[in-house]
Amino acid sequence: MVVTIGFAAPLAEFSARQGRNAAQLAIEEINKGNPSINGRAVVFELLEQDDKADPRISEFVARTLANSKAIGVVGHWTSATTGAAAPIYHGAGLAQISPFAWSRSLTQKSYRTIFQIIGSDDLGLALAADYLVGEQKLKRVLVLDDGGFLGISMADYFSDHVKAADGEIIQRMSISGNTSDFNQPLLKARESQAELIFFSGRMIQSDVLARNLQRFHLQAKLLLTGLVVSPAFLKNAGDVDSAVLAIVPSTPLDKRPGMSALQKKYAERYGSEMLPFAVYFYDSVQLLAAAAKKANSLERAKIVNALHEIRYSGISANIAFDANGALLKPGYTLYSYERKGWTPVRVFTGK
């Protein structure tokens, strides 16, 4: 019997295709184990849907998957698309595992069907603020966002945590998510003698901002979020002499047991290097299959119940959830950009 797992992401994007490939690799490995559910042999397959990173399209995709025979969904890609799809999956009683969206709001709406396998942005930013503002005494902070759903909410969280750590928000600004002109915020940072600049926005903007710090002769440290700890950022940023930091919702993935073996399997299967974050998609598929086996059923409600009870040793983390579907004891890493590479500065563990 064929058992379908839904997958939703913007498939035209290279990073999302890496996630899809890792999810498909998990499917193939599960099937090699000759799985069975309630005494019946089953074969898992991935049902892919392209949401184009558009919240409106993600709602259409969610309805398509809700009306299919899928036992659960891995997706979506961004916090905005994940949040737009969540009420539809909730209405259908269909488990939704978010592999990469880390907005705290996703697990704050009493949807029993949504699960995050990475820690929330709010907690990660609280830990970063406590360290940088509280311990490192970077008290004067300029907060900048890209005007998007996640960017604004993260800037709000970080501003609150800076104040809680006895820091001062000297300027709160927004820019267009499509601009490469950072002159105004960097002039403000120089005039107000900022000690720390926080930016929550797209990776393509983050590397431009990092390169521009030198042009303005700023001594402030720059704190970034998201996908910047990646080869793409390293390629674009080049020789950045300024102090650039990044907060990431995981412990260092290259140190996780099983990571090197997974990357080797990926390279053999697809002929290319696997970016570390793709492990979240691999783990999400493995987790759904494990929940079905634990429930010994393909009924959606029983699989959701199993996910609330499960304790799963994934490659990315040891995975278990609180009552809202948030990851228990999430890990975070603060990285520093040095010599064209990222070096862990501090590893945090949340409650």
Secondary structure, DSSP 8 states (H G I E B T S, - for coil): -EEEEEEEE-TTSHHHHHHHHHHHHHHHHHHHT--EETTEE-EEEEEEEE-TT-HHHHHHHHHHHHTSS-SEEE--SSHHHHHHHHHHHHHHT-EEEESS---GGGGSS--TTEEESS--HHHHHHHHHIIIIIIS---EEEEEE-SSHHHHHHHHHHHHHHHHTT-EEEEEEE--TT----HHHHHHHHHTT-SEEEEES-HHHHHHHHHHHHHTT---EEEEEGGGSSHHHHHHH-S--S-EEEEESSS-GGGSTTHHHHHHHHHHHHSS---GGGHHHHHHHHHHHHHHHHHTS--HHHHHHHHHH--EE-SS-EE-B-TTS-BSS-EEEEEEEETTEEEEEEEEE--
